[in-house]
C-alpha cells in the first residue's frame, strides 16, 4: 500500500495530539493509515470528511479484510482530533460525523456488495470517466467575489455571526447542531427575524465557516474574517450553497447540476422534463427545526413539479447561482459554476478545462466552442479575440467559416462577433459581397445595403439547419418568403449540406402551405405538387 505524504502527516498529527491529551488516547497507527488511505481515494484532504464517507469507507475496509477489534476507538480519536484542532471542514457537523463513526458496522468480507479492485481503489473512487465530465471554464475568484458578497443569505449569516460573538451553547440531547430555544429567541428579537429564519441562517453560517462548533459549543470561525478576501468569500459561498437551497431538499442542487453540466439556457418546463420521474409524495427534509407552535407539513400534498422547480429556481436566483434571461430562460452564473465545481472537487474529480486560448488557432477555437458548454463560449471567444486583436482575430475566424459546408462554425463565429463593434467595420466591408458570408455581414451590420437574395438564403439555411436538428420551430421571415418559389429553388440549388433536411421540414408544413408547396416543387420536382 502506497501512503501519500498528506496521510503520513495526518497520522503523525493525530498521534501527537493523542499523546498530549489527558488521559492519553489510544491510536492504532497502522489502522489509521489504512483508514485515511481508503478515504483519500475520493477526498484529497484527509481532514475533509462527511457522514457518507464513513459508510463508504467502512464497507471498503470490510471488502479488504477484517478490521482490528479496536478500530472504532482509533476512528473516534481521529474525529476528536479533527474537532479539537479545528481541522474538520465546515461542510460537516462534528456531532453527525462522530455519531456516524459510532454507528458504523463492518460486514463480513463475503457480504460486502463489491470486492476490492486490484489496485486497492474502491469502486466509489471511479464513479465518472473523463469523457463523461463537462469541460468547464471557471471564472477567477475575483470576478465572482462581488456576486458572493451581494448574496443576501450570506450577508444575513454574517449578521448572525457578528451577533453570536465569542460563543454560544448548542442544544443538548440532539444529534443535530442547533441553537438552544433561548438563544434562537434572543437572536430573533435582536436581528428582527422569524425564529425559523434564524435557524436557517445559523446552518448557513456554519457551512460557510463563519461559525464552527465543537460537540457542545458554537465558536467564531476563521472564514468570517475573509469577507474582503475574494478567494475566501467565494469559498464560503460555495460551501454554504447546499444549506442555502436546503429548503427544497435535493431539488435545488439537481436543478443547478443540469444547468452546470449542459451550460445552456433552460426553461422551467425543460427542467421539469429533465428531472422526471417525479414521486407522488416524498417525506419533507427540513434542514432546521420548525418554529414552536407551527403545524407539521408532513401530511400536506406536494406541490406540482412545475411549482417545485420554479420555487427552487427562485431560490437559486436569489442566492446568485442562476441568472434569469429574457423569454423565461435560465442560465447558470459564474458563481453557480464555482459552487458545482467545488462539489466535484470534493469527490476528488478534476473537471477538464479548455486549452489556453493563446495557443489555439481559429479552427481549434471553434472546435472547442462547439464541443464545450455554450455558457463558456463567449468568454473564451472574447479572450481569444483580445489576445490577437479584434480585427486580426475576426479575419481569421471569417476565413475558417467561409466555406458553405462550415455552417456550424458560421453560427458560432457570428454569435461571437455580435456586439463586438471595435474596429470591425473595415473587416465586414471586405466580406460584404462574399457569396457565403455576405448575408451574415449584412445581418451583423443591420444594414442590408446591396445584399442579394442568394446571400440571405445562406443565412436562412444555416439558422434553419440548427433548428431542424434541435426540433425547434422555424422562424418565418415574411419579407423573404413573399416569393417562396424563388427562395426554395435557391435553397435546393445552393449546394448547402443542410438544404435537403431543411427543405424536407418546410415541405412537411413547417412554414405553412405556400412554402410547403414550393419546397416540394424544389425538392421533389413536380410529383404531387398540385395538391
C-alpha positions in Angstrom: 0.0 0.0 0.0 1.4 3.4 -1.1 1.0 6.0 1.6 0.7 9.7 0.5 2.6 12.4 2.4 -0.6 14.0 3.4 -1.8 10.8 5.1 1.6 10.4 6.8 1.4 13.9 8.1 -2.2 13.5 9.3 -1.4 10.3 11.2 1.6 11.9 12.9 -0.6 14.9 13.9 -3.2 12.6 15.4 -0.6 10.6 17.3 0.9 13.8 18.7 -2.5 15.1 19.8 -3.5 11.7 21.4 -0.3 11.7 23.5 -0.9 15.2 24.7 -4.5 14.6 25.9 -5.2 13.7 29.5 -5.9 10.9 29.8 -3.8 9.8 26.8 -5.8 8.3 23.9 -5.1 5.0 22.2 -4.4 5.1 18.4 -3.5 2.2 16.1 -1.3 4.0 13.6 -1.4 1.1 11.1 -5.2 1.1 11.0 -5.4 4.9 10.9 -3.0 4.9 7.9 -5.2 2.3 6.2 -8.4 4.3 7.0 -7.1 7.6 5.6 -5.6 5.9 2.5 -9.0 4.5 1.6 -10.7 7.8 2.3 -8.0 9.5 0.1 -9.3 7.7 -3.0 -12.0 10.4 -3.1 -11.0 13.2 -0.8 -7.6 14.7 -1.4 -7.6 16.3 2.1 -7.5 13.7 4.9 -9.4 16.2 7.2 -12.3 16.6 4.8 -15.0 14.1 6.0 -18.7 13.8 5.9 -21.1 11.1 7.3 -21.5 9.5 3.8 -17.7 9.0 3.7 -18.0 6.9 6.9 -20.4 4.4 5.3 -18.3 4.1 2.1 -15.0 3.7 4.0 -16.2 1.1 6.4 -17.6 -1.1 3.6 -14.4 -0.7 1.6 -12.4 -1.7 4.6 -14.6 -4.7 5.1 -14.1 -5.7 1.5 -10.3 -5.6 2.1 -10.3 -7.9 5.1 -11.1 -8.0 8.8 -10.8 -4.9 10.9 -9.0 -4.7 14.2 -11.1 -5.1 17.3 -10.4 -1.6 18.5 -10.9 0.1 15.1 -13.7 2.2 16.4 -11.6 3.7 19.2 -8.9 4.8 16.7 -11.5 6.2 14.4 -13.3 8.2 17.1 -9.9 9.5 18.3 -9.3 10.7 14.8 -12.7 12.6 14.9 -12.0 14.1 18.2 -8.5 15.2 17.0 -10.1 17.0 14.0 -12.6 18.8 16.2 -10.1 19.7 18.9 -7.5 21.1 16.4 -10.2 22.9 14.3 -9.3 20.8 11.3 -12.7 19.5 10.3 -14.1 21.3 7.3 -17.3 23.4 7.8 -19.3 21.2 5.5 -19.9 18.6 8.1 -21.1 18.6 11.7 -18.7 17.2 14.4 -21.7 15.7 16.1 -23.0 14.0 13.0 -19.6 12.7 12.0 -18.9 11.2 15.4 -22.4 9.6 15.5 -21.8 8.1 12.1 -18.5 6.5 13.3 -20.1 5.2 16.4 -22.9 3.5 14.3 -20.6 2.2 11.6 -21.0 -1.6 11.2 -18.3 -3.6 9.3 -19.6 -6.5 7.3 -18.1 -10.0 6.8 -16.0 -9.9 3.6 -18.3 -12.3 1.7 -21.3 -10.0 2.4 -19.8 -6.8 1.0 -21.7 -5.8 -2.2 -18.4 -5.3 -4.1 -14.9 -6.7 -4.0 -11.7 -4.7 -3.7 -10.2 -3.7 -7.0 -6.6 -4.9 -8.0 -5.0 -1.5 -7.2 -6.9 -1.2 -3.9 -9.0 1.7 -5.1 -12.7 1.4 -4.1 -15.4 1.5 -6.7 -16.7 4.8 -5.4 -13.5 6.4 -6.5 -14.3 5.6 -10.1 -17.8 6.9 -10.5 -17.0 9.1 -13.5 -14.9 8.5 -16.6 -13.1 11.5 -18.1 -15.3 11.5 -21.2 -18.4 11.8 -19.1 -17.3 15.1 -17.5 -18.2 18.5 -18.8 -15.4 20.8 -20.0 -15.7 23.9 -17.8 -14.2 27.3 -17.8 -14.2 28.7 -14.3 -14.0 32.4 -13.9 -11.3 33.6 -11.5 -12.4 34.2 -7.9 -12.1 38.0 -8.1 -14.7 38.1 -10.8 -17.2 36.0 -8.8 -16.5 37.6 -5.4 -18.8 40.6 -5.9 -21.7 38.3 -6.5 -20.9 36.2 -3.4 -20.7 39.4 -1.3 -24.1 40.5 -2.7 -25.8 37.3 -1.7 -28.4 38.3 0.8 -28.4 34.9 2.6 -24.7 35.0 3.1 -24.9 38.6 4.4 -27.6 37.5 6.8 -25.4 34.7 8.0 -22.6 37.2 8.7 -25.0 39.4 10.7 -25.9 36.4 12.8 -22.2 35.6 13.3 -21.5 39.1 14.5 -24.3 38.8 17.0 -23.1 35.4 18.2 -19.8 36.9 19.4 -17.3 34.8 21.2 -19.5 31.7 21.7 -22.9 30.1 22.3 -24.1 26.8 23.7 -25.5 24.1 21.4 -28.8 22.4 22.3 -28.2 19.2 24.3 -29.6 15.8 23.7 -29.9 16.0 19.9 -27.6 14.9 17.2 -28.1 18.0 15.0 -26.2 21.2 15.5 -29.0 23.6 16.6 -29.0 26.5 19.0 -31.0 26.4 22.2 -34.5 27.8 22.1 -33.4 30.6 24.4 -30.6 31.6 22.0 -32.9 31.5 19.0 -35.4 33.7 20.8 -32.7 36.2 21.6 -31.3 36.2 18.1 -34.8 36.6 16.6 -35.6 39.6 18.8 -32.2 41.2 18.3 -32.0 40.7 14.5 -35.7 41.2 13.8 -36.1 37.8 12.1 -38.5 34.9 12.5 -37.2 32.0 14.5 -37.1 29.7 11.5 -35.1 32.3 9.6 -32.5 32.4 12.5 -32.2 28.6 12.4 -31.6 28.6 8.7 -29.0 31.4 8.8 -27.3 29.5 11.6 -26.9 26.5 9.3 -25.6 28.7 6.5 -23.1 30.4 8.9 -21.8 27.0 10.0 -21.3 25.7 6.4 -19.8 29.0 5.2 -17.2 28.7 8.0 -18.3 31.9 9.7 -19.1 29.8 12.8 -17.8 26.5 13.9 -18.8 24.0 16.5 -17.3 21.6 19.0 -19.5 18.9 20.4 -21.1 21.4 22.8 -20.4 24.9 21.7 -20.6 27.4 18.8 -17.5 29.5 18.3 -16.3 32.1 15.7 -15.0 30.6 12.5 -12.0 31.7 10.6 -14.0 32.4 7.4 -15.8 35.3 8.9 -12.5 37.3 8.7 -12.2 36.5 5.0 -15.1 38.8 3.8 -12.7 41.1 2.0 -10.7 38.2 0.5 -12.0 37.3 -2.9 -11.0 33.7 -2.8 -12.1 33.3 0.8 -15.6 34.7 0.2 -16.2 32.6 -2.9 -15.1 29.5 -0.9 -17.6 30.4 1.9 -20.4 30.8 -0.6 -19.8 27.5 -2.4 -19.5 25.7 0.9 -22.8 27.2 2.1 -24.6 26.6 -1.2 -26.3 23.3 -0.1 -27.5 24.9 3.1 -28.8 27.9 1.2 -31.0 25.7 -1.0 -31.8 23.0 1.6 -35.5 24.1 1.9 -36.1 22.4 -1.4 -34.5 19.1 -0.4 -32.1 17.9 -3.1 -34.1 19.6 -5.9 -32.1 22.9 -5.8 -28.8 21.1 -6.4 -30.3 18.8 -9.0 -31.6 21.8 -11.0 -28.2 23.5 -10.7 -26.5 20.3 -11.7 -28.5 20.2 -15.0 -27.6 23.9 -15.7 -24.0 23.2 -14.9 -23.3 20.1 -16.9 -25.1 21.4 -20.0 -24.0 25.1 -19.7 -27.0 26.0 -21.8 -30.2 28.0 -21.5 -33.2 26.2 -19.9 -36.8 26.9 -19.1 -38.9 25.6 -16.2 -40.7 23.1 -18.4 -37.3 21.9 -19.7 -36.1 21.3 -16.2 -39.3 19.5 -15.2 -38.9 17.1 -18.1 -35.2 16.5 -17.4 -35.8 15.8 -13.7 -38.6 13.3 -14.4 -39.8 11.0 -12.9 -41.5 12.8 -10.0 -42.6 10.9 -6.9 -46.3 11.4 -5.9 -45.2 12.1 -2.3 -41.9 12.4 -0.5 -41.0 13.0 3.1 -40.0 16.6 3.7 -36.4 17.1 4.6 -36.1 20.3 6.5 -32.6 21.3 7.5 -33.7 23.2 10.6 -36.3 22.6 13.3 -39.8 24.1 12.7 -40.7 27.1 14.8 -42.5 26.5 18.1 -46.2 26.3 17.6 -46.1 25.6 13.8 -48.1 22.9 12.2 -46.4 19.9 10.7 -46.4 19.8 6.9 -45.8 16.0 6.8 -49.4 15.3 5.7 -49.7 18.1 3.2 -49.6 17.2 -0.5 -46.6 18.2 -2.5 -47.0 21.0 -5.0 -46.9 20.2 -8.7 -43.5 19.6 -10.2 -43.6 22.9 -12.1 -44.2 24.8 -8.9 -41.5 22.9 -7.1 -38.9 23.6 -9.8 -40.0 27.2 -10.0 -39.5 27.6 -6.2 -36.1 26.0 -6.4 -35.1 28.2 -9.3 -36.3 31.3 -7.4 -34.0 30.4 -4.5 -31.1 29.8 -6.8 -31.6 33.2 -8.5 -31.9 34.8 -5.0 -28.5 33.5 -3.9 -26.8 34.3 -7.2 -26.3 30.8 -8.6 -28.7 31.2 -11.6 -29.3 34.1 -14.0 -32.8 34.7 -15.4 -32.8 35.6 -19.1 -35.4 37.1 -21.5 -38.1 34.7 -22.7 -38.1 32.8 -19.4 -34.6 31.4 -20.0 -32.4 30.3 -17.2 -28.6 30.0 -17.1 -26.0 29.2 -14.5 -23.8 32.1 -13.3 -20.0 32.0 -12.9 -20.7 31.8 -9.2 -23.0 28.9 -9.7 -20.3 27.2 -11.7 -17.9 27.7 -8.8 -20.4 26.0 -6.4 -20.9 22.9 -8.6 -17.2 22.6 -9.5 -16.4 22.6 -5.7 -18.8 19.7 -5.2 -17.0 17.7 -7.9 -13.6 18.6 -6.5 -14.6 17.3 -3.0 -15.1 14.0 -4.7 -11.6 14.1 -6.0 -12.8 14.7 -9.5 -10.9 17.3 -11.6 -13.2 18.7 -14.3 -11.4 19.1 -17.6 -10.8 22.7 -18.7 -10.1 24.2 -22.1 -6.6 24.5 -23.7 -5.1 28.0 -23.3 -6.6 30.4 -25.8 -3.2 31.8 -26.6 -2.2 28.5 -28.4 -5.5 27.9 -30.2 -5.9 28.5 -33.9 -9.2 29.9 -35.1 -10.3 26.4 -36.2 -9.3 24.9 -32.8 -11.2 27.7 -31.0 -14.4 27.0 -33.0 -14.0 23.2 -32.3 -13.7 24.0 -28.5 -16.8 26.3 -28.7 -18.8 23.6 -30.5 -17.9 20.8 -28.1 -17.9 22.9 -24.9 -20.6 24.4 -22.9 -22.5 27.4 -24.5 -22.0 29.4 -21.3 -18.3 29.3 -21.8 -18.2 30.2 -25.5 -18.5 34.0 -25.2 -15.8 34.2 -22.5 -13.3 32.0 -24.4 -14.0 33.7 -27.7 -13.6 37.2 -26.4 -10.4 36.3 -24.6 -9.1 34.7 -27.9 -10.0 37.9 -29.9 -8.5 40.2 -27.3 -5.2 38.3 -27.3 -4.9 38.6 -31.1 -6.5 42.0 -31.7 -10.2 42.1 -32.7 -9.6 42.8 -36.4 -6.9 40.2 -36.8 -8.9 37.6 -34.9 -12.1 38.4 -36.8 -10.4 37.9 -40.1 -9.1 34.5 -39.0 -12.5 33.4 -37.8 -14.2 34.5 -41.0 -11.8 32.7 -43.2 -12.4 29.4 -41.3 -16.2 29.6 -41.8 -16.2 31.0 -45.4 -16.9 27.6 -47.0 -20.5 26.7 -47.5 -20.2 23.5 -45.5 -18.9 25.2 -42.4 -22.4 26.3 -41.3 -22.0 25.2 -37.7 -18.8 27.3 -37.4 -20.5 30.3 -39.0 -23.2 30.2 -36.3 -20.6 30.3 -33.6 -18.5 33.0 -35.3 -21.3 35.5 -35.8 -22.7 34.7 -32.4 -19.2 35.6 -31.0 -18.8 38.7 -33.2 -22.2 40.0 -32.2 -21.7 43.2 -30.2 -18.0 43.4 -31.0 -18.0 46.7 -32.9 -14.5 47.8 -32.1 -12.7 48.1 -35.5 -14.8 45.6 -37.4 -16.4 47.9 -39.9 -13.5 47.6 -42.3 -13.3 43.9 -41.8 -17.0 43.5 -42.6 -16.8 45.7 -45.6 -14.2 43.4 -47.2 -16.6 40.5 -47.0 -19.8 42.4 -48.0 -20.0 40.7 -51.4 -18.9 37.3 -50.3 -21.4 34.7 -51.6 -21.4 32.8 -48.3 -20.6 35.5 -45.7 -22.3 38.5 -47.3 -25.8 37.8 -45.8 -24.3 37.3 -42.4 -22.3 40.5 -42.7 -25.4 42.5 -43.7 -27.2 41.0 -40.7 -24.3 41.8 -38.3 -24.2 45.4 -39.6 -28.0 45.7 -39.5 -27.7 47.2 -43.0 -29.0 45.1 -45.9 -27.5 47.5 -48.4 -26.5 45.5 -51.6 -27.2 42.1 -50.0 -28.5 39.6 -52.6 -31.3 37.1 -52.0 -28.8 34.2 -52.6 -26.7 35.6 -49.6 -29.8 35.8 -47.4 -30.7 32.2 -48.3 -27.3 31.0 -46.9 -28.2 32.7 -43.6 -31.6 31.1 -43.6 -30.2 27.6 -44.3 -27.6 28.0 -41.6 -30.1 29.0 -38.9 -32.9 26.7 -40.1 -30.4 23.7 -40.1 -29.7 24.1 -36.4 -33.4 24.5 -35.6 -34.3 21.4 -37.6 -31.6 19.5 -35.8 -32.9 20.6 -32.4 -36.6 20.0 -33.3 -37.3 23.8 -32.9 -39.9 25.7 -34.9 -38.6 27.6 -38.0 -39.0 31.4 -37.9 -40.8 32.8 -41.0 -39.3 36.0 -42.4 -42.4 37.4 -44.1 -40.3 39.7 -46.4 -38.0 36.9 -47.7 -40.9 34.4 -48.1 -43.0 36.7 -50.3 -41.6 34.6 -53.2 -41.4 31.0 -51.8 -40.8 29.5 -55.2 -37.6 31.5 -55.7 -36.4 31.0 -52.1 -36.8 27.3 -52.1 -35.3 27.0 -55.6 -32.2 28.9 -54.4 -32.0 26.7 -51.3 -32.0 23.5 -53.4 -29.5 24.8 -55.8 -27.2 26.3 -53.2 -25.2 23.2 -52.5 -25.6 23.8 -48.8 -25.2 20.4 -46.9 -28.3 21.0 -44.8 -30.6 22.0 -47.7 -32.1 18.6 -48.0 -33.2 18.4 -44.4 -34.4 22.0 -44.2 -36.5 21.7 -47.4 -38.0 18.4 -46.2 -39.1 20.2 -43.0 -40.6 23.0 -45.0 -42.3 20.6 -47.4 -43.9 19.0 -44.3 -45.5 22.3 -43.4 -43.0 23.9 -41.0 -43.6 27.3 -42.7 -47.2 27.0 -43.9 -48.9 25.6 -47.0 -47.5 28.0 -49.6 -43.9 27.4 -48.6 -44.6 23.7 -48.3 -45.8 23.5 -51.9 -42.8 25.5 -53.2 -40.4 23.2 -51.2 -42.0 20.1 -52.7 -41.5 21.5 -56.2 -37.9 22.4 -55.5 -37.0 19.3 -53.6 -39.1 16.6 -55.3 -39.8 18.0 -58.7 -43.4 18.2 -59.9 -44.7 15.0 -58.4 -47.8 15.7 -56.3 -47.2 19.4 -56.0 -50.6 20.4 -57.3 -52.4 19.0 -54.2 
